[in-house]
Amino acid sequence: MSKPYLVDSHCHLDFPEYAGKLDEVMARARDAGVGTCVSIGTALKRFAGVRAVAERFDNVWCSVGIHPHEAEEELLSDADCLLAETGHPKVVGIGETGLDYFYEHSPRDKQIANFRAHIAAGRRSGLPVIVHTRDADDDTIRVMEEEMEQGAFTGVIHCFTGTERLADASLKLGLYISISGIVTFKKSDALRDVIRKVPLERLLVETDAPFLAPVPHRGKTNEPALVAHTAKLLAELKGVSEEELARTTSNNFFRLFSKVRRPVHG
């Protein structure tokens, strides 16, 4: 029996953990039912490598963006350098962008400036904005609400670990919420409580590979195949079959990432 079709909506296949191993990684993903992956940009200086992975595999797509950690080094004055990359057929999203006040590797004002520039790029290109937010609920909500007033954009809160307030605000703005392997961790009760209240029709699944491998692989290098473990736990939380969870989250993904070509059997 074939496995349910899953999408890994957020991974980093250009990272050094996969050097020389990508063919094996993608074969394991296929065997696990993971038919589509989005490899995420984190810095313009590394974007060529991100794009090259997407060009190499028919079922891998990519985004262009600057992680909040890189905001000081790659501070944007406008959205043009992001928009310049969106004509490529494999570039399907903007980001990851957002605010990280946990590590605060870049000053907050520069993170916010870049966040706004990415949203502008998403608005102008029609591509979804991939939002990273950690310990920054207030400013994340404020920026997204202010920017939505300037013109509609679509997006997803990736690797969601936030509060019910952040979830509610994001959903109200029309964004999706993506769940990583963190949901499988023993100490994630509060997160699971929030996710139970999020409509299934607004959820995606992801690995954030090579980070955050789900239980029972926690502590190991994560990879797209392991999104199946997150999907299994999420199905239990939502009280649906694994097949329904896979079908709905995949449909959600293709609705949001509308530039991605959906496989005939996906």
C-alpha positions as CSV (number, residue, x, y, z in Angstrom):
1,M,0.0,0.0,0.0
2,S,1.4,3.4,-0.9
3,K,2.1,5.9,1.8
4,P,0.1,9.1,2.2
5,Y,1.5,12.0,0.1
6,L,3.3,14.5,2.4
7,V,5.0,17.8,1.8
8,D,8.0,19.1,3.7
9,S,7.2,22.7,3.5
10,H,10.4,23.9,5.1
11,C,13.9,22.4,5.0
12,H,17.5,23.5,4.3
13,L,18.9,21.1,1.7
14,D,21.8,23.3,0.8
15,F,23.3,23.0,4.4
16,P,26.6,21.2,4.8
17,E,25.0,18.3,6.7
18,Y,23.8,17.0,3.3
19,A,27.0,17.5,1.3
20,G,27.4,14.4,-1.0
21,K,24.3,12.8,0.5
22,L,21.4,14.5,-1.2
23,D,20.5,11.6,-3.6
24,E,20.2,9.3,-0.6
25,V,18.2,11.9,1.4
26,M,15.7,12.4,-1.4
27,A,15.4,8.7,-2.0
28,R,14.5,8.2,1.7
29,A,12.0,11.1,1.4
30,R,10.3,9.4,-1.6
31,D,10.1,6.1,0.3
32,A,8.5,7.8,3.2
33,G,5.8,9.4,1.0
34,V,7.3,12.9,1.0
35,G,6.8,14.0,-2.6
36,T,7.5,17.7,-2.4
37,C,10.1,19.8,-0.5
38,V,10.8,23.5,-0.2
39,S,14.4,24.4,0.5
40,I,14.5,27.7,2.3
41,G,16.8,30.7,1.7
42,T,18.5,32.2,4.7
43,A,21.0,34.6,3.2
44,L,21.4,36.2,-0.3
45,K,25.1,35.3,-0.2
46,R,24.1,31.6,-0.1
47,F,21.1,31.7,-2.4
48,A,22.8,30.3,-5.4
49,G,23.4,27.1,-3.5
50,V,19.7,27.0,-2.4
51,R,18.5,27.5,-6.0
52,A,21.0,24.9,-7.3
53,V,19.4,22.2,-5.1
54,A,16.0,23.1,-6.4
55,E,17.1,23.0,-10.0
56,R,18.7,19.5,-9.4
57,F,15.5,17.8,-8.2
58,D,12.1,18.0,-9.9
59,N,10.2,17.8,-6.6
60,V,12.3,20.4,-4.7
61,W,11.5,24.1,-4.8
62,C,13.0,27.0,-3.0
63,S,12.5,30.4,-1.4
64,V,14.7,33.5,-1.4
65,G,15.2,35.4,1.8
66,I,17.3,36.7,4.7
67,H,17.0,35.0,8.1
68,P,16.6,37.5,11.0
69,H,20.0,36.4,12.2
70,E,21.5,37.8,9.0
71,A,19.6,41.1,9.1
72,E,22.6,43.3,10.1
73,E,24.9,41.8,7.5
74,E,22.4,41.8,4.8
75,L,20.2,44.8,5.6
76,L,17.7,45.6,2.8
77,S,16.7,49.1,1.8
78,D,13.8,47.8,-0.4
79,A,12.4,44.6,-1.8
80,D,14.1,44.8,-5.2
81,C,16.9,42.3,-4.7
82,L,14.4,39.7,-3.5
83,L,12.0,40.4,-6.3
84,A,14.9,40.0,-8.8
85,E,15.0,36.3,-8.0
86,T,11.3,35.6,-8.1
87,G,11.2,35.2,-11.9
88,H,13.0,31.9,-11.6
89,P,10.5,29.0,-12.0
90,K,11.7,27.2,-8.8
91,V,11.5,30.2,-6.5
92,V,8.1,29.9,-4.8
93,G,8.3,31.8,-1.6
94,I,9.8,34.8,0.2
95,G,11.9,34.2,3.3
96,E,12.6,33.0,5.8
97,T,12.2,36.4,7.4
98,G,10.9,37.6,10.7
99,L,12.0,38.3,14.2
100,D,14.2,36.4,16.6
101,Y,14.5,38.0,20.0
102,F,15.8,34.7,21.6
103,Y,19.2,34.9,20.1
104,E,19.1,38.5,18.8
105,H,22.1,38.0,16.5
106,S,21.0,41.2,14.7
107,P,19.6,44.4,16.2
108,R,15.8,44.4,16.5
109,D,15.3,47.5,14.3
110,K,17.2,45.9,11.4
111,Q,15.3,42.7,11.8
112,I,12.0,44.7,11.6
113,A,13.2,46.6,8.6
114,N,14.1,43.4,6.7
115,F,10.8,41.8,7.8
116,R,8.9,44.7,6.2
117,A,11.0,44.5,3.0
118,H,10.2,40.8,2.7
119,I,6.5,41.4,3.2
120,A,6.7,44.0,0.5
121,A,8.3,41.5,-1.8
122,G,5.6,39.0,-1.0
123,R,2.9,41.5,-1.7
124,R,4.4,42.5,-5.0
125,S,5.2,39.0,-6.2
126,G,2.2,37.3,-4.9
127,L,4.4,34.7,-3.3
128,P,3.9,33.6,0.3
129,V,6.1,35.1,3.1
130,I,7.8,32.5,5.3
131,V,7.9,33.9,8.8
132,H,10.3,33.0,11.5
133,T,9.4,34.3,15.0
134,R,10.9,33.4,18.3
135,D,10.3,35.3,21.6
136,A,8.9,38.2,19.5
137,D,5.1,37.7,19.5
138,D,4.2,41.4,20.1
139,D,6.4,42.9,17.4
140,T,5.6,40.0,14.9
141,I,1.9,40.6,15.3
142,R,2.3,44.4,15.2
143,V,4.4,44.4,12.0
144,M,2.1,41.9,10.2
145,E,-1.0,43.8,11.1
146,E,0.5,47.1,10.0
147,E,1.7,45.6,6.8
148,M,-1.6,44.0,6.0
149,E,-3.2,47.4,6.2
150,Q,-0.8,48.5,3.5
151,G,-1.9,45.7,1.2
152,A,-2.8,42.0,1.4
153,F,-0.1,39.4,1.5
154,T,-0.1,35.6,2.2
155,G,2.2,33.6,4.3
156,V,3.0,31.0,6.9
157,I,4.3,31.0,10.5
158,H,7.0,28.4,10.1
159,C,8.1,26.0,12.9
160,F,5.3,27.4,15.1
161,T,6.2,27.4,18.8
162,G,4.3,30.5,19.9
163,T,1.3,31.4,22.0
164,E,-2.4,31.0,21.3
165,R,-2.4,34.8,20.8
166,L,0.1,34.6,18.0
167,A,-1.8,31.7,16.4
168,D,-5.1,33.6,16.6
169,A,-3.6,36.8,15.2
170,S,-1.9,34.9,12.4
171,L,-5.0,33.0,11.5
172,K,-7.1,36.2,11.5
173,L,-4.7,37.7,9.0
174,G,-5.1,34.7,6.7
175,L,-1.8,33.1,7.4
176,Y,-1.1,29.4,7.7
177,I,0.7,27.7,10.6
178,S,3.4,25.1,10.0
179,I,4.3,22.4,12.5
180,S,7.8,21.0,13.0
181,G,9.2,18.0,15.0
182,I,9.1,20.2,18.2
183,V,5.4,19.1,18.5
184,T,6.7,15.5,19.3
185,F,9.0,16.6,22.1
186,K,8.0,15.5,25.6
187,K,8.0,19.0,27.0
188,S,5.8,20.5,24.3
189,D,2.5,20.1,26.1
190,A,1.7,23.8,25.8
191,L,2.4,23.8,22.1
192,R,0.2,20.8,21.6
193,D,-2.6,22.5,23.4
194,V,-2.4,25.5,21.0
195,I,-2.2,23.3,17.9
196,R,-5.3,21.4,18.9
197,K,-7.3,24.7,18.5
198,V,-5.9,25.6,15.0
199,P,-8.2,24.5,12.2
200,L,-6.8,21.6,10.2
201,E,-7.4,23.6,7.0
202,R,-4.7,26.1,8.1
203,L,-1.9,23.7,9.0
204,L,1.2,22.6,7.2
205,V,4.0,20.2,8.2
206,E,7.7,20.7,8.0
207,T,11.0,19.4,9.2
208,D,13.2,22.5,9.4
209,A,15.9,20.0,8.5
210,P,18.7,19.5,9.4
211,F,17.4,20.7,12.7
212,L,14.7,19.6,15.2
213,A,14.5,15.9,14.3
214,P,11.2,14.5,15.7
215,V,10.9,11.8,18.3
216,P,12.1,9.0,17.9
217,H,15.0,10.5,16.0
218,R,15.6,13.5,18.3
219,G,19.2,14.6,18.5
220,K,20.0,13.2,15.0
221,T,20.3,15.0,11.7
222,N,16.8,15.7,10.5
223,E,15.8,15.2,6.9
224,P,12.5,15.4,4.9
225,A,11.6,11.7,5.3
226,L,11.1,12.3,9.0
227,V,8.2,14.7,8.5
228,A,6.1,11.6,8.6
229,H,6.7,11.3,12.3
230,T,5.4,14.9,12.8
231,A,2.4,14.2,10.6
232,K,1.6,11.1,12.6
233,L,1.6,12.9,15.9
234,L,-0.4,15.8,14.4
235,A,-3.1,13.4,13.1
236,E,-3.4,12.1,16.7
237,L,-3.8,15.6,18.0
238,K,-6.4,16.5,15.5
239,G,-8.3,13.3,15.8
240,V,-8.1,12.3,12.1
241,S,-6.4,9.5,10.2
242,E,-2.9,9.9,8.9
243,E,-4.3,9.8,5.4
244,E,-6.6,12.7,6.0
245,L,-3.9,14.7,7.8
246,A,-1.5,14.1,4.8
247,R,-4.2,15.0,2.3
248,T,-5.4,18.1,4.0
249,T,-1.9,19.5,4.9
250,S,-0.7,18.8,1.3
251,N,-3.8,20.6,-0.1
252,N,-3.2,23.5,2.2
253,F,0.4,23.7,1.0
254,F,-0.5,23.7,-2.7
255,R,-3.1,26.3,-2.0
256,L,-0.6,28.6,-0.3
257,F,2.4,27.9,-2.5
258,S,0.4,28.2,-5.7
259,K,3.5,28.4,-7.9
260,V,4.6,24.9,-7.0
261,R,3.6,22.4,-9.7
262,R,1.5,19.7,-8.1
263,P,2.5,16.1,-9.1
264,V,-0.3,14.3,-11.0
265,H,-0.6,11.7,-8.1
266,G,0.1,14.1,-5.3
